[in-house]
Amino acid sequence: MMIKLVTLFLSAFALTACIHEKRQPTYAASAYDLQAETLFPYTVVDSGQDQCFDQSPQAIPCPPTQQPFAGQDAQYAAPMSQYLNNGDGTVTDQTTGLMWQKDATQMSLTQAEEAAAHANLGGYSDWRLPSAKELFSLVNFSGRQEVSSRQVVTSATDAAPFLDTRYFEFKSTGSHDLNAVFATRTRLANSELTRGEVVYTVNFTTGQLKAYPAESSQERRFSVRLVRGNPDYGKNHLIDNGDGTVSDVATGLMWSTLDSLRPLSWQDALKYAENLSSGGYADWRVPNIKELQSIVDYRRVGTGKPPISPRFVTSPFQRESGEIDYALYWSSTSVKGIAGAATIQFGRSPSDALLASQHRPEQGLAIPGVQHTSLKGHWVDDGLHAPGNNRPQKHFVRAVRNVH
């Protein structure tokens, strides 16, 4: 315990010591090349995106600073996952400190919990169902979606899974095939948002984090991949710096306390972050999707408050119905194969709380904490139409920077 306290103190001291360091944006793949000994207990690994995009599905040359669409995911590097095949049915990510089951099995959630409790794989008996944050660390956005002309995700021969299949077994025949939907232990109990318990899942065909009813029916089976190691992964340790910024000692990321305070297009969100000067820093950027998901607080889902620490200011807005709600937030991560970017939902569903009892089996529930692919264009009445939805949805942004 004393060692942990000393380590935490030193980490906090290191963050405070560099609070007033100013740094201009660097658009280079090696800008943030951390070595293993400098990794944080909750190291947010790179998204895997290596191309730049505008508002179309086609890749573009990465633009220089202050040019349109500058500052997106592929222009900033983060620690890469360093997978090691242990040769015993397990794979270790040496960056996150998590050890994974190499293959996957389909089963009900009850069976999954029993399997985790009795697993003895690779000589270890401390396996668990992964949390949403642990499982999302495996998503690789070099994957590619394919969509129809109506913006419906389809399976296609040139689609690619959002998972490193050199190390992990994965088979899927389509975006809504439950073979692709992996269960987590992150749950939402019965609340005003749902009827019955809900489980958060990751779909490695689409790269999306969704939620499904957690009924124990034998008809409802999910893919399961167990994890062990690094009990601190996914646990934030936030420090309010008192200057409009919040530092996360666990991840080494510093966040703007305020969001954009108004809805923005994806292009304008990139420009907003690039021009932001907060806390005396000039190297703000739009977070990639894994960084954005790292500050979601799933314990606050269903409370009527946004799923994020109250240390942050989260702007509300009023829907046409008069209801006060919270927005989707942009990431800098584009989704290949579609003219969209990955976003996290911090409010209720655009379709006003899609209930579990009304949900179609092949679709996830739109509740706070899930991830969407939002179109980058098509502005209507100061809102943005999400794929498959004819109602405008607000998109805000919260800037981030690295603490060095």
C-alpha positions as CSV (number, residue, x, y, z in Angstrom):
1,M,0.0,0.0,0.0
2,M,2.8,2.4,0.9
3,I,4.5,1.8,-2.5
4,K,1.2,2.6,-4.3
5,L,0.8,5.8,-2.3
6,V,4.3,6.9,-3.1
7,T,3.8,6.1,-6.8
8,L,0.6,8.1,-6.9
9,F,2.3,11.0,-5.2
10,L,5.2,11.0,-7.6
11,S,2.8,10.8,-10.6
12,A,0.8,13.8,-9.3
13,F,4.0,15.7,-8.6
14,A,5.1,15.1,-12.2
15,L,1.8,16.4,-13.5
16,T,2.0,19.5,-11.4
17,A,5.6,20.2,-12.4
18,C,4.8,20.4,-16.1
19,I,1.5,22.3,-15.8
20,H,2.9,25.5,-17.2
21,E,4.9,23.9,-20.0
22,K,3.8,25.3,-23.3
23,R,4.1,23.2,-26.5
24,Q,3.0,23.7,-30.0
25,P,1.2,21.0,-31.9
26,T,3.4,18.4,-33.6
27,Y,2.1,16.5,-36.6
28,A,4.4,13.5,-36.6
29,A,4.0,9.8,-35.9
30,S,6.7,9.9,-33.3
31,A,5.4,12.8,-31.4
32,Y,4.3,10.7,-28.5
33,D,6.5,7.6,-28.5
34,L,6.4,6.4,-25.0
35,Q,8.7,3.7,-23.8
36,A,7.3,0.8,-21.6
37,E,8.8,2.2,-18.4
38,T,6.9,5.5,-18.8
39,L,3.5,4.1,-19.3
40,F,0.6,5.0,-17.0
41,P,-1.5,2.5,-15.0
42,Y,-4.4,3.2,-17.4
43,T,-2.5,3.8,-20.7
44,V,-4.9,4.6,-23.4
45,V,-3.5,2.8,-26.5
46,D,-3.5,4.2,-30.0
47,S,-6.7,3.8,-32.0
48,G,-4.8,2.3,-35.0
49,Q,-6.0,4.9,-37.4
50,D,-3.3,5.7,-39.9
51,Q,-5.1,7.8,-42.6
52,C,-6.7,11.3,-42.7
53,F,-10.2,12.1,-44.1
54,D,-12.4,15.0,-44.9
55,Q,-16.2,14.8,-45.0
56,S,-16.1,12.0,-47.7
57,P,-15.2,8.4,-47.2
58,Q,-12.0,8.7,-49.3
59,A,-8.7,9.2,-47.5
60,I,-6.8,12.5,-48.1
61,P,-3.2,13.6,-47.5
62,C,-2.9,14.7,-43.9
63,P,-3.3,18.5,-43.9
64,P,-0.7,20.8,-42.2
65,T,-1.6,22.8,-39.2
66,Q,-4.2,25.6,-39.6
67,Q,-5.5,24.0,-42.8
68,P,-9.0,22.5,-43.0
69,F,-9.3,19.1,-41.3
70,A,-5.9,19.5,-39.6
71,G,-5.5,17.9,-36.1
72,Q,-7.3,14.6,-36.6
73,D,-6.5,11.2,-35.2
74,A,-3.9,9.9,-37.7
75,Q,-1.8,13.1,-37.0
76,Y,-1.2,12.2,-33.4
77,A,0.4,9.0,-32.2
78,A,-0.2,7.3,-28.8
79,P,1.4,4.2,-27.2
80,M,0.7,1.2,-29.5
81,S,-0.6,-2.1,-28.2
82,Q,2.3,-4.5,-27.9
83,Y,0.7,-7.9,-28.2
84,L,2.6,-11.1,-27.2
85,N,1.2,-14.5,-28.1
86,N,2.0,-16.6,-25.1
87,G,1.5,-19.9,-27.0
88,D,-1.0,-21.2,-24.4
89,G,-4.2,-19.7,-25.6
90,T,-3.5,-16.3,-24.2
91,V,-2.3,-13.0,-25.6
92,T,-0.7,-10.3,-23.4
93,D,-0.9,-6.6,-24.3
94,Q,2.4,-5.4,-22.8
95,T,1.3,-1.8,-23.1
96,T,-2.0,-2.1,-21.0
97,G,-0.8,-4.9,-18.8
98,L,-3.9,-6.9,-19.7
99,M,-3.8,-10.6,-20.6
100,W,-6.5,-11.9,-23.0
101,Q,-8.1,-15.1,-24.0
102,K,-7.1,-15.6,-27.6
103,D,-10.2,-17.3,-28.9
104,A,-13.9,-16.5,-28.1
105,T,-16.9,-18.6,-27.2
106,Q,-20.6,-17.8,-27.6
107,M,-22.7,-18.2,-24.5
108,S,-25.3,-16.4,-22.4
109,L,-24.3,-13.8,-19.8
110,T,-25.0,-16.2,-17.0
111,Q,-22.8,-18.8,-18.6
112,A,-20.1,-16.2,-19.2
113,E,-20.0,-15.3,-15.5
114,E,-19.7,-18.9,-14.6
115,A,-17.0,-19.5,-17.2
116,A,-14.9,-16.6,-15.8
117,A,-15.3,-17.8,-12.2
118,H,-14.0,-21.3,-13.1
119,A,-11.5,-20.6,-15.9
120,N,-8.0,-21.9,-15.6
121,L,-6.3,-20.8,-18.8
122,G,-2.6,-20.5,-19.2
123,G,-2.2,-21.6,-15.6
124,Y,-4.1,-18.6,-14.2
125,S,-7.4,-18.7,-12.3
126,D,-8.1,-15.0,-11.9
127,W,-9.9,-14.4,-15.2
128,R,-12.9,-12.0,-15.4
129,L,-15.3,-10.6,-18.0
130,P,-13.7,-7.4,-19.3
131,S,-15.2,-4.0,-18.5
132,A,-16.3,-1.8,-21.4
133,K,-13.1,0.2,-21.1
134,E,-10.9,-2.9,-21.1
135,L,-12.6,-4.5,-24.1
136,F,-12.6,-1.2,-26.0
137,S,-8.8,-1.1,-25.7
138,L,-8.7,-4.0,-28.3
139,V,-10.7,-2.1,-31.0
140,N,-8.5,-1.2,-33.9
141,F,-9.7,1.6,-36.2
142,S,-7.7,0.4,-39.2
143,G,-10.9,-1.7,-39.6
144,R,-13.4,-0.7,-42.3
145,Q,-17.2,-0.5,-42.4
146,E,-19.2,-0.8,-45.6
147,V,-22.5,1.0,-45.9
148,S,-25.3,1.1,-48.4
149,S,-26.5,4.3,-50.2
150,R,-28.9,4.7,-47.3
151,Q,-26.1,4.7,-44.7
152,V,-26.9,1.3,-43.4
153,V,-23.9,-0.8,-42.4
154,T,-23.6,-3.9,-44.5
155,S,-21.2,-6.8,-44.8
156,A,-18.9,-6.6,-47.8
157,T,-15.9,-8.4,-49.1
158,D,-13.6,-5.4,-48.6
159,A,-14.8,-4.7,-45.1
160,A,-12.2,-5.4,-42.4
161,P,-12.7,-6.3,-38.7
162,F,-11.8,-3.7,-36.0
163,L,-9.5,-6.2,-34.3
164,D,-5.9,-7.4,-34.8
165,T,-6.6,-10.9,-36.2
166,R,-2.9,-11.7,-36.2
167,Y,-3.3,-12.3,-32.5
168,F,-7.0,-12.9,-31.8
169,E,-9.5,-15.4,-33.3
170,F,-12.5,-13.7,-34.9
171,K,-15.3,-14.7,-37.3
172,S,-18.2,-12.7,-38.4
173,T,-20.6,-12.7,-41.3
174,G,-22.2,-9.3,-40.9
175,S,-22.4,-6.2,-38.8
176,H,-25.4,-7.3,-36.7
177,D,-24.2,-10.9,-36.4
178,L,-24.0,-11.6,-32.6
179,N,-20.8,-13.5,-33.3
180,A,-19.3,-10.0,-33.6
181,V,-20.9,-8.7,-30.4
182,F,-18.7,-9.2,-27.3
183,A,-20.1,-8.9,-23.8
184,T,-18.6,-6.9,-20.9
185,R,-19.2,-6.8,-17.2
186,T,-20.3,-3.2,-17.5
187,R,-24.0,-3.2,-16.7
188,L,-26.9,-0.7,-16.3
189,A,-29.6,-1.8,-13.8
190,N,-33.3,-1.2,-14.5
191,S,-33.8,2.5,-14.8
192,E,-35.9,5.2,-16.5
193,L,-33.9,4.5,-19.6
194,T,-34.5,0.8,-19.9
195,R,-36.8,-1.9,-18.7
196,G,-34.6,-4.5,-17.3
197,E,-30.8,-4.8,-17.0
198,V,-28.6,-3.7,-19.9
199,V,-25.1,-4.9,-20.8
200,Y,-22.5,-2.9,-22.7
201,T,-20.9,-4.7,-25.6
202,V,-18.2,-4.2,-28.3
203,N,-18.9,-5.1,-31.9
204,F,-15.6,-5.9,-33.7
205,T,-17.2,-5.8,-37.1
206,T,-18.3,-2.2,-36.8
207,G,-15.9,-1.0,-34.0
208,Q,-18.8,0.2,-32.0
209,L,-19.6,0.1,-28.3
210,K,-23.3,-0.6,-27.8
211,A,-25.7,-1.8,-25.2
212,Y,-28.1,-4.8,-25.3
213,P,-30.8,-6.1,-22.9
214,A,-29.1,-8.6,-20.5
215,E,-32.0,-11.1,-20.3
216,S,-30.8,-14.7,-19.6
217,S,-32.8,-16.2,-22.4
218,Q,-31.0,-19.0,-24.2
219,E,-31.8,-17.1,-27.4
220,R,-29.6,-14.3,-26.4
221,R,-25.9,-15.3,-26.7
222,F,-22.9,-13.1,-26.9
223,S,-19.3,-13.7,-27.8
224,V,-17.1,-13.8,-24.7
225,R,-13.3,-13.1,-24.4
226,L,-12.0,-13.2,-20.9
227,V,-9.3,-11.0,-19.5
228,R,-7.0,-10.8,-16.4
229,G,-4.2,-8.6,-15.0
230,N,-3.8,-4.9,-14.3
231,P,-6.7,-4.2,-11.9
232,D,-6.2,-0.5,-12.3
233,Y,-7.0,-0.4,-16.0
234,G,-10.0,1.8,-16.7
235,K,-9.8,3.6,-13.3
236,N,-9.4,7.4,-13.7
237,H,-7.7,9.5,-11.1
238,L,-8.7,13.1,-11.9
239,I,-7.1,16.3,-10.5
240,D,-8.7,19.7,-11.0
241,N,-5.8,22.0,-11.7
242,G,-7.9,25.1,-10.9
243,D,-7.0,26.7,-14.3
244,G,-9.8,25.4,-16.5
245,T,-8.1,22.0,-16.9
246,V,-8.4,18.6,-15.4
247,S,-5.5,16.1,-15.3
248,D,-6.0,12.3,-15.2
249,V,-3.0,10.9,-13.3
250,A,-4.0,7.4,-14.5
251,T,-3.9,8.1,-18.2
252,G,-1.5,11.0,-18.5
253,L,-4.1,13.1,-20.3
254,M,-5.2,16.6,-19.5
255,W,-8.7,17.8,-20.4
256,S,-10.4,21.1,-20.8
257,T,-12.9,21.6,-18.0
258,L,-15.3,23.3,-20.4
259,D,-16.6,21.8,-23.6
260,S,-17.2,23.8,-26.8
261,L,-20.5,25.2,-25.2
262,R,-22.2,25.0,-28.6
263,P,-22.7,22.3,-31.3
264,L,-20.1,22.1,-34.0
265,S,-19.5,20.2,-37.2
266,W,-16.6,17.8,-37.2
267,Q,-14.5,20.1,-39.3
268,D,-15.2,23.0,-36.9
269,A,-14.5,20.9,-33.9
270,L,-11.0,20.2,-35.2
271,K,-10.5,23.9,-35.8
272,Y,-11.9,24.8,-32.3
273,A,-9.4,22.5,-30.5
274,E,-6.5,23.6,-32.6
275,N,-7.1,27.2,-31.8
276,L,-8.0,26.7,-28.1
277,S,-5.8,28.3,-25.5
278,S,-6.8,27.1,-22.0
279,G,-4.7,26.8,-18.9
280,G,-1.7,28.4,-20.7
281,Y,-1.4,25.6,-23.2
282,A,-1.5,25.8,-27.0
283,D,-1.4,22.1,-27.9
284,W,-5.0,21.1,-27.5
285,R,-6.7,18.7,-29.9
286,V,-9.8,16.7,-30.4
287,P,-9.4,13.4,-28.5
288,N,-9.4,10.1,-30.5
289,I,-12.2,7.8,-29.7
290,K,-10.3,5.7,-27.1
291,E,-9.3,8.8,-25.3
292,L,-12.8,10.2,-25.3
293,Q,-14.2,6.9,-24.0
294,S,-11.6,6.8,-21.2
295,I,-13.5,9.6,-19.3
296,V,-16.9,8.0,-19.5
297,D,-18.2,7.2,-16.0
298,Y,-20.5,4.3,-16.5
299,R,-21.5,4.4,-12.8
300,R,-23.4,7.7,-13.6
301,V,-25.5,6.2,-16.5
302,G,-29.2,6.2,-15.5
303,T,-28.8,9.0,-12.9
304,G,-30.2,11.7,-15.1
305,K,-26.7,13.3,-15.2
306,P,-24.1,12.9,-18.0
307,P,-21.8,9.9,-17.5
308,I,-18.7,11.9,-16.7
309,S,-17.1,13.3,-13.5
310,P,-18.8,16.4,-12.1
311,R,-15.3,18.0,-12.3
312,F,-16.2,18.6,-15.9
313,V,-18.7,21.2,-17.2
314,T,-21.0,19.4,-19.6
315,S,-23.3,21.7,-21.6
316,P,-27.0,20.9,-21.6
317,F,-29.3,21.7,-24.4
318,Q,-33.1,21.7,-24.9
319,R,-34.8,19.3,-27.3
320,E,-37.8,20.2,-29.3
321,S,-39.9,18.4,-26.7
322,G,-38.6,20.8,-24.1
323,E,-36.6,18.1,-22.4
324,I,-33.1,19.0,-21.2
325,D,-30.5,16.7,-22.6
326,Y,-26.8,16.3,-23.2
327,A,-25.0,15.9,-26.6
328,L,-23.0,13.5,-28.6
329,Y,-19.3,14.4,-28.5
330,W,-16.9,14.2,-31.4
331,S,-13.7,12.3,-31.5
332,S,-11.0,12.9,-34.1
333,T,-11.3,9.3,-35.3
334,S,-12.9,8.8,-38.7
335,V,-14.6,5.5,-39.6
336,K,-13.2,4.0,-42.8
337,G,-15.8,3.2,-45.4
338,I,-18.3,5.8,-44.3
339,A,-18.3,9.6,-44.3
340,G,-18.5,9.7,-40.5
341,A,-16.5,10.0,-37.3
342,A,-16.8,8.0,-34.0
343,T,-18.7,9.8,-31.3
344,I,-19.8,9.0,-27.7
345,Q,-23.3,9.7,-26.5
346,F,-23.4,11.6,-23.2
347,G,-27.2,12.1,-23.2
348,R,-30.4,10.2,-23.9
349,S,-31.3,8.6,-27.2
350,P,-32.2,11.0,-30.1
351,S,-35.3,8.9,-30.3
352,D,-36.3,9.6,-26.7
353,A,-35.1,6.7,-24.6
354,L,-35.4,3.6,-26.7
355,L,-36.7,1.0,-24.3
356,A,-35.3,-2.5,-24.0
357,S,-38.8,-4.0,-24.3
358,Q,-39.2,-2.3,-27.7
359,H,-35.8,-3.0,-29.1
360,R,-35.0,-5.1,-32.2
361,P,-32.5,-8.0,-31.4
362,E,-30.0,-6.9,-34.1
363,Q,-29.7,-3.3,-32.9
364,G,-28.1,-1.9,-29.8
365,L,-29.8,0.4,-27.4
366,A,-29.0,4.1,-27.7
367,I,-28.3,5.1,-24.1
368,P,-25.5,7.2,-22.5
369,G,-22.0,5.8,-22.8
370,V,-22.5,4.1,-26.2
371,Q,-20.5,4.9,-29.3
372,H,-22.0,6.0,-32.6
373,T,-20.7,6.6,-36.1
374,S,-22.0,10.2,-36.8
375,L,-22.0,11.7,-40.3
376,K,-19.7,14.6,-40.6
377,G,-22.1,16.7,-42.7
378,H,-25.8,17.2,-43.4
379,W,-26.5,20.0,-41.0
380,V,-30.1,20.8,-40.5
381,D,-31.5,23.4,-38.1
382,D,-28.3,23.7,-36.1
383,G,-28.2,19.9,-35.7
384,L,-26.6,17.0,-37.4
385,H,-28.5,14.0,-38.7
386,A,-27.2,10.7,-37.4
387,P,-27.2,7.6,-39.7
388,G,-30.6,6.0,-39.8
389,N,-32.2,8.9,-37.9
390,N,-34.2,11.7,-39.4
391,R,-33.9,13.9,-36.3
392,P,-31.0,16.3,-35.8
393,Q,-28.6,15.5,-32.9
394,K,-26.3,18.0,-31.2
395,H,-22.5,17.3,-31.4
396,F,-20.1,19.1,-29.0
397,V,-16.4,18.6,-28.4
398,R,-14.1,18.5,-25.3
399,A,-10.4,19.1,-26.0
400,V,-7.5,17.1,-24.7
401,R,-3.7,17.3,-24.6
402,N,-0.9,15.1,-23.4
403,V,0.8,15.7,-20.1
404,H,4.6,15.3,-20.6
